[in-house]
Amino acid sequence: MQTRRRLDRRHTMAENSRIADFRNMSVNDRRTAVAEATGLDTEVFAQIDATAFGPEQAANLSENVFGVFSLPLGAATNFTINGTDVLVPMATEEASVIAAASNAARMARPQGGFFTSSTQPIMQAQIQLINVADPHAARSRIFERQDEIIDLANAQDPKLVEVGGGVKGLDVRLVEAKSATYVVVHLHVDVRDAMGANAVNTMAEAVSSSLAAIAEGDALLRILTNKADLRLSRARAVFDKELLGGAEVVDNILHAYELAAADPYRAATHNKGIMNGISAVVLATGNDTRAVEAGAHSHALIDGRYTSLSTFEKNAEGNLVGNLEMPMPVGLVGGATKVHPAARTALQIAEVSTAKDLAEIIVAAGLAQNLAALRVLATEGVQRGHMSLHAKNLAMSAGATAEESKAIVKRLIEEKAFRFDRVQAILAELRSGGSK
C-alpha cells in the first residue's frame, strides 16, 4: 500500500485506513487508533470536546446564540483514494451512514479504491441588469469592454490574483423572463482554496455600476450562483462483485440505478443517499452544506428532467463500476473551517492541504454511500439495518443501559415491533426480572 497520494500533500498520510474492529472500540480507543493511523497527537481531540466550543465562541459564527448544538463526529474507514489510504471525517445524526460508507470503501479496495479528479475551482458571480432597451446590443458592448471589467473585479482582491486566482473570464446571458429580457453577466472567478462566496460577491458589487453604464440600464442582483457547474469533482471506483454478493446482486444494483436514472421520484431518494455521505463530510469540515446541496440538486437536472447524479455500469470482469461527478464548492480558508475546533480537527484527520483534496475526498464518500444504499436495497432491503439501529436509539431514549439495550434490540427484531411503548414494556420486564 502506498503511503503518498497524487493529491497536493506534503506530509504523511494515514498509513492504513482499514482499522480492525474500529466499530467495537471505545471512544478513547478510537481516538488512539485515529491518532496512530494519521500521525496526530491524541491531544488534537481535546479541541472537539464540548468545553472547547461554547456559546461565546459560537456567537462569533451566528446570531442570537444561546447555546451550541452537537452532532456525532466519526471517521469512515477503508478508503483508498488515488493510491493512498485516508480516514474520512463525517458529522451526521443518521444511523448507518458512516458504517455504510466504510463497508462500501472496503468493497472497492481490491480494485484499487477510488480514483478522483477535478476541474479548476471556478465560482461564478451573477450581475442582473434591468431596464435595458437593447439587450442584444448591450451584450455585445459588454464583451467589447470585458478586459476593463475583469481588471476592475480583480482589483478588489489582489491577494487572490497573486496566488493564481481571480477573474478568468466572463459571460453574458440574455434571460427571457415574464416581464422583461434580463442581461445577466457571469464573472468566472478562480477562488483557489476558498469556497469563494465572499470574494465573488465583492467583485460582483464592484463592477455592477460599470456594467449598468455600459448596458445603459440598471444593476439589481449582484451575487454568486450556487449552480457551481464550472467547479466539478469526480470519483470513480470498481466494486468487487464477490464482495457485493455475486453477479445477481450486481445486476440488481444496476436495475436500481437505472430506475433512478429514468424516474425522478426514485432519483430524489437515490441522490439523497449520495448526499448522506456528501453532507456529512462537508459539515464535519466546517463547509456550507446548503451551498453544496443546492449545487448538487441543480446539477441533477438535465434537459429539464431530474435524474441520478451517479452512474453505474458492469465492466468486462463483471464487477460494478461507479462514477460520480458533481459540483463541489468547498474551501479550507474562511468561515467555520478555521474557527470551529471540530472542523479543524476533521481537516487534520483527513490530512488535506488544498480545497481540491477535500472536494475529491467528499465526492468519493458520496459514491461510497450511494453504492452502499443501492446494495442494501438490492438485497435485504433498507429496513433491516435501519430498524436495528432505530431499536437501539429507542432503547437509549427509554433509559436502558448498554446491556439492557442489547436485550431490547434482540427482542424488537424478533417481534418486528419497533415502537417506544414496546421498548418500555420490555425494559420494565427486564428490570422486574421477568422473561418471555
N, C-alpha and C positions, 0 to 999 in steps of 0.2 A: 504494500500500500504506500503510495506516495505521501509525503508529508508537506508538499507545497502545492499550490494550485495556480492555474493560469491567471486568476484574478489578481488585481494590482495590490498584492500584500507584501509586507516587508518584515513579517515576524512569524514565529512558529504557529502553525495551525493545530487544530485538535488532532492528536496522534491517532485516535480511533473513536469514531462516534458510535460504535457498537459496544455499549457498556452492558456487561452481563448483569441480569437481574435488577436493572435500574428501577423498574416499576415497583419492586417489592422492598426497596431500601427506605430507611427513614429519611426525613428531610435533611438532617445533618450529614448522613452518609451520601446522599445525592449531591450535596454541595461539595463534599470532598472528592467525589468521583468527577464532577464537572471541573473542579479546580485542577485535578490531576490530568484530565484529558486536554485542557486548554493551556495549562501552564500558569494559570492565575493563582494568586494567593487567596485562601478562603476568606480573608478579611474583606474581599470585594463584596461579599454578600451582606455585610453589615449595612451597606448603604441602601439596601432594598427592604430592610426591616421597617416595621410600622413607625418606629420612633425617628427614622431618618427622613421622613417626608410628612410633616404635619401641616396643619391649617395655615400657618404663617407662610410656609414655602408655597403651598397650593394657591394662596391668594395672589401670588405673582403670575400665575398662569390663567386664572379665570376671575369671574366677578361674583360678588355676593357670597363668597365662600364661607361656609360654617363647618366644614369638615372635609375628610378625604374618603374616597370610595376605592376599596381594594378588589383586585381580581387575582385568581391563581396565576402564577408565573411559572412555567415549566420549560423543559427542553425536549424537543423531538430528537431522537437518536437515529442512528443507522444511515444518516445522509452522507453520501459521497457526491461532491459537486466538482465537475471538471478535474477529477482525479484525486481530490483530497477530501478527507473527512471533515465534517463540520457539525457542531451541535446547533440546533435551530431554536432560538428562544421564542416562546409563544405565550401570549396572555389571553386566556379565554375562560369563561364560566361554563361553556358547553362540554358536557361529559363526552369522552371518547375521541375528541378531536386530536389531541396530542398522541394518544396511543395509536390511532388510525394512521396518522401521518408517518409515525415511526415504523409501523408494520409495512406500509407501502414502500418506504425507503429501503427496508430490508429486502423486499422482493426485487428491487432494482439493482442491488449491489452486485449480484453475479454477472450482470451485463454492463458493469462499469458505473452504475449510478446515474446521476443527472448531468446533462451537458447543457450549458447555457450561453446566451449571447444577448447583446443589447444594441440599440441604436444610440446616437448621441443624446444627451439629456436636454432635449429641446422642449421648452414650455411655450405656450402661446398666450399673448395678451390680445384682447379684442377692444377696438375703439369703434363705437357705433356713431355714425354721422347721420343726422336727420336734417330735414328741410333742405335737401339738395335738389336743385332744379334739373340738373343734367347728370344723373348718376353714372352713365357710361363714360361721359367725358371727364367727370371727376375722378373716376377710376384711373383713367389714362394720366391725368395731371399728377395724381399721387405717385404713380410709378415713375414719372419723369423726374420727380424730386425725392425719390426714395433714399438716395445716399445722404441727403440732408436730414431726413427723418431718422435714419439709422444712427448717424453721428450724434444727433440730439439725444436720442434714447441712451446711447452708450455713455454719454457724458454724465448720466445720472449715477452710474456705478463703475467708476474707473478701476476699482479693485477687481471686480468680476472680469472686466476686459483684460486686466493684467494677467490673470491666471488662465486665460484662454477662452473665457466665456463672453457673454454679451449678445447683442442682436446680430444674427447671421443673415437675416433677410426679412422680407415682409410679403404679404399677400393682400389683395383687395378683393372682397367678395361683394356681389350685389344680391341682397336677400329680399325676395319678394314677400312682403307681409300683407296683412289685410288692408291696412290703410295707407301704406307707402312702400317705396323701394328704399331700403336702407343701404348705405355704403358702409361696409364693415371691414376695417383694417385689422389684419393679424400681424403682430410682431413675433418673429420666431427667435426666441431667446435661449441660448445655451447657458443653463444655470449652474453647470458644474456639479458640485456635491450638495447643493441646496435643493429643497423641494421647489423653491423658486417663486412662490406666490407674492411675497413682498417685493422682490426685485422686478417682476414683470408688471405688477400693478403700479409701482412707482414710475416705470418707464412709460406705461400707457397714459398716465395722467400728465406726464411731462410733454408728450408730443401731441396731445389731443387738440390744443389750441391751434397749432401749426397745421394739423390735418384739416381741421374745420375751415381754416382760412383758405387752404388750397382747394378744398371741395366746395367752398362758398356755401357752407351750411353751418350746422351747429353740432358740437360733440355732446353726446349724452353718456352712455355707459362706457366705462374705462376699467376693465377688469380682466383677469385671466379666465381662460376656459378650462374646465376640468375634463374636457374631452381631449386628453393628452395623447392623441394618436400619432404624434411625432416622437414620443418618448416610450418606446416599446422594449420589453424584455421577454425573452423566450426561454423555455425549458423543454428538454426532450429526455425521455427515458424509455428503456426497454424493460418490461416486467416479465420475469421468468414464468413461463406457462405452467411449469410443475409447481412452483411455489404458489401460484394463483389458484391451483386446484385442478389443472388439466385443460385439455382442448375444449371441452364443453363449457367450462367456466369462461374461457377466453371468448368463445362465440357469444355467450350470453351477455358478457360485458359489452361486446360490440353492438348487440341488439339494443342494449340500454342506452349506449351512446347515440346510436342512430335515431332513436326516438327523441332524444334531447336536441339533436341537430335539426329534426324535422318539425317538432312541436313546441311552440313557445310555452305551453303550460308545463311541460316536462323540463324545458330549458331553464325556466326560472328556478326550479329546485336544484337542478344539476349545477347551475352556476352558483347557487347559494352554497353548495357543498365545496366548490372551489374557494369561495370567499371565507368559509370557515377557517381554512388554512391561511389564506392571504391576510385577512384582517387580524388574526391572532398575532402574526409576526409584525405587521405594521403597528399595531397597538403596543406590543411589547417594546418596540424600539422608539416609541415616542413620536411616530409619524401620524399623519392625518388620515384616519380610516375613512372619513366621509369623502375626501377627495379621491382616494384610490377606488372606493366603491362606485362613485359616480362615473369615473373614467372606465371602469370595468364594464358596467352595465350598458353604457353608451356604445362601447366597442362591440358588444354582443349584438347590436342592431345592424344587420347587413341587408342592404337593398330593401329597407322598410320592414324587415322581419327579424324578430328577436330569436337568437339561436345560441348554440353552445359556444362557449369561449375556447374549449379544448377540442382536440381531435384525437381519435384512436383508430389504429389500424393493426393488422396482423402481418408480421414480416415472414420471410421465406421459411424461417425455422418454426413458425407457429407461435412465436412469442408476441406479446401485446406491446405495441409501440404507442406511447402517449406524447402529445405535443400541446404546449400551452403558450400562446403569445398574447400579451395584453399590455395596456399602458401601466407604467409603474412609477408615478411621480413621488419618490421618496428622497429624503436627504439625511445628511449627517450633521449639518450645521443649522443653527437656529431652532426656535421653538422648544418643545419638550425634550428633544433629543439631547440637549446639553443641560437642561435644568432638572429634569426628573431623574432621581437617583436610580430607579429601577430601569429606566430606558438606557442610562449609561452602562449599567451592569449588563443588560441584554446585548448591547453592542459589543461589549468586551467579550462576552461568551461567544458571539457569532464571529468575532475577530475580523470585522470588516474595516477597510481603510478608505473605501470610496462608496459613493451612493450607488454606483453601478454594481459593486459587490453585493450590497444589501438588496438591491432590486432583484438580482438574479437568485439569491437565496430565497426571497419571498415567493417568486414565481415557481421555483422548484417545490416549495412547501405546498403551494396551491395545487400543483399537478399531483403530488403525492396524496393529498387529501381527497382530490377528485377520484383517483383510482381506487382508494380505499372504500369510498362510498359506493362506487359502482360495483365493486366486488361483493360487498355485503348485500346489496340489492339483488345481485345476480345469483346469490347462493342462499344464505339463511334468512334473508330479509332484515330490515333495519330494526325491527322491534326487539329482537333477542338481546343484542348488545346494549341498545339504548335503555331498555326497560330494566336490565340488570343494574345498570348504573343509577337509573332513576330510583330503583328499590333501595339502593344504598343511601341515596340522598334523603329518601323518605324516612328511613330508619334513623339517620342522624338528626333529622328535624324533630323526631319524636323523643330525642334524648337518649337513644340507645348507645351503649358502649361499643367498642370495636368488636368484642366477642359476640355481643348480642346482635349487632348488625349482620354478622356473618350468618347467624341462625335465621334471622328475619329474611334476609335476601334469599336464602335457600328455600324457605317456606313460600315466599311470594312467587318465586319462579315455578315451583311445583304446582301451586294453585292457579298461577296466571291471574293473580288478583293484585294489581299494583295500585292499591288505594290506601290513603292515610288511615282510614278507620280500621282497616285490616292490620296495618302496622301496629297501631295502638293496642289492638286486641292480642296480637302475638306477643308484643312486649310485656303486656300485663300477665300473660300466661307464663312467659319465661321467668318473670320475677316472682311469680307465685309458686314456682317450682313445678308447674304442670307441664305436660307434654301431650302431643296429639299425633 
